[in-house]
Amino acid sequence: MEQTRHLVTELPGPKARQLMERQQAVVARGVSTMMPTFAVRAHDGIIEDVDGNRLIDLAAGIAVTSVGASAPKVVEAVQQQVAEFTHTCFMVTPYEGYVAVAEKLAELTPVLGPVRSALFNSGAEAVENAVKIARSYTGKQAVAAFDHAYHGRTSLTMSLTAKSMPYKHSFGPFAPEVYRVPGSYPYRDQLEGPQAAARAIEQLETQIGAENLAAVIMEPIQGEGGFIVPAAGFLPAIVQWCRENDVVFIADEIQTGFARTGRWFASEYEEIAPDLITTAKGIAGGMPLSAVTGRAEIMDAAHPSGLGGTYGGNPVACAAALGSMETIAEHDLAAAALQIERVARGYLERAQETDPRIGDIRGRGAMLAFELVNPETRAPDAALTAAVAAAARQAGVIALTCGTYGNVIRLLPPLTISDDLLTEGLGVILDALAHA
Ligand SMILES: *Cc1c(COP(=O)(O)O)cnc(C)c1O
């Protein structure tokens, strides 16, 4: 597929318009769609639409297709597996792929000692199960999450998620025994990591009590909350407190995992060893798969038959995961993520010199973002952010926003995107900003 942006119609084009009409007639409005068009094929940095337009992909389906949306090893593994068998249910008739994925997770994740995994279908399902396992192991019930956290949209995981609109609004009541404490948001709280950790720990101790707390869950870089990188020292202090207090520390690496940030897992940057790690998104090159991986002692606390599900660790998804992990290693996509950071960060920093509305540039590897603010007050500018993203999309660049205040533009390109496409995509976004 030609790796260039190319618009032959306005967006949406005539075929996309017809599909939009069909969508509106039968698809629930709660599932809203962002790009004003429909995809037909995708490879590396380009998604082609129904009208023949080629769009620059700076989203990777929300950090999923890190190896590209049609990586040869993934395609081949899926085709081969689907022809052999599509499903037996691992709990009924097991197969090698599931075990092989668990072996890879044991090898790659920064968990100490003997490691076990359990496979599921979605990120939210992995988080739900991590909490079940932590409760079973500790005999305690409370779970603490942080301000700006995102952990999913099921009942328990939306309770762990911080932001009301659109994730929680009108969907209560929420799961019990979920507590929220302040995290670390250097651009807005101006606290050093250890200070921010002390503030969080004081609340954990006084408002919940370690003797009631089964788990603390945190994203090493907060994704939907705004690509917030906690100040250095914050994560290690929280992990140490958990260890000293018989509290399971769960690193939610669903968005940060599998080389996205320039390492296999973002926990490695601060050399923390989580008790449990949840993964999904980038794990299987686009196929639905998720995992809870953790210390054997904790994972094995759940009784036989206590964990599972019909589709968890589906053989086709496992084949894709093995193909995807092989691709990441073989093409050194962690290095590619760091190259994306070099190119994008340099470009954004130059733009910031002349445009103070770019308030903060942050992230690691190919998980980079910038906040748009009022330069005098740092007040978030959500309207400007939405206008810039919409204009970029009209120009054929798939740009995502995020953030508790809706004022963050985030870059999550496939790690296989070329430097040229990346800079062109960024150029379109910054052009939209200049004209907004
Ligand atoms: C996307 C995400 C989830 C939820 O994953 P789903 O597959 O959408 O259920 C959970 N945690 C984090 C950090 C995520 O980015």
The ligand as an SDF file (V2000), in Angstrom:
LIG
                    3D

 15 15  0  0  0  0  0  0  0  0999 V2000
   -8.0470    0.9090   26.9520 C   0  0  0  0  0  0  0  0  0  0  0  0
   -7.6860    0.7420   28.3660 C   0  0  0  0  0  0  0  0  0  0  0  0
   -8.3980   -0.1230   29.2040 C   0  0  0  0  0  0  0  0  0  0  0  0
   -9.6290   -0.8820   28.7430 C   0  0  0  0  0  0  0  0  0  0  0  0
   -9.3400   -1.7620   27.7040 O   0  0  0  0  0  0  0  0  0  0  0  0
  -10.5390   -2.3150   26.7870 P   0  0  0  0  0  0  0  0  0  0  0  0
   -9.8840   -3.3430   25.9120 O   0  0  0  0  0  0  0  0  0  0  0  0
  -11.0780   -1.1420   26.0330 O   0  0  0  0  0  0  0  0  0  0  0  0
  -11.5450   -2.8990   27.7170 O   0  0  0  0  0  0  0  0  0  0  0  0
   -7.9680   -0.2600   30.5060 C   0  0  0  0  0  0  0  0  0  0  0  0
   -6.8960    0.4010   30.9630 N   0  0  0  0  0  0  0  0  0  0  0  0
   -6.1760    1.2250   30.1860 C   0  0  0  0  0  0  0  0  0  0  0  0
   -4.9710    1.9020   30.7320 C   0  0  0  0  0  0  0  0  0  0  0  0
   -6.5560    1.4420   28.8640 C   0  0  0  0  0  0  0  0  0  0  0  0
   -5.8640    2.2940   28.0930 O   0  0  0  0  0  0  0  0  0  0  0  0
  1  2  1  0
  2  3  1  0
  2 14  2  0
  3  4  1  0
  3 10  2  0
  4  5  1  0
  5  6  1  0
  6  7  2  0
  6  8  1  0
  6  9  1  0
 10 11  1  0
 11 12  2  0
 12 13  1  0
 12 14  1  0
 14 15  1  0
M  END
$$$$
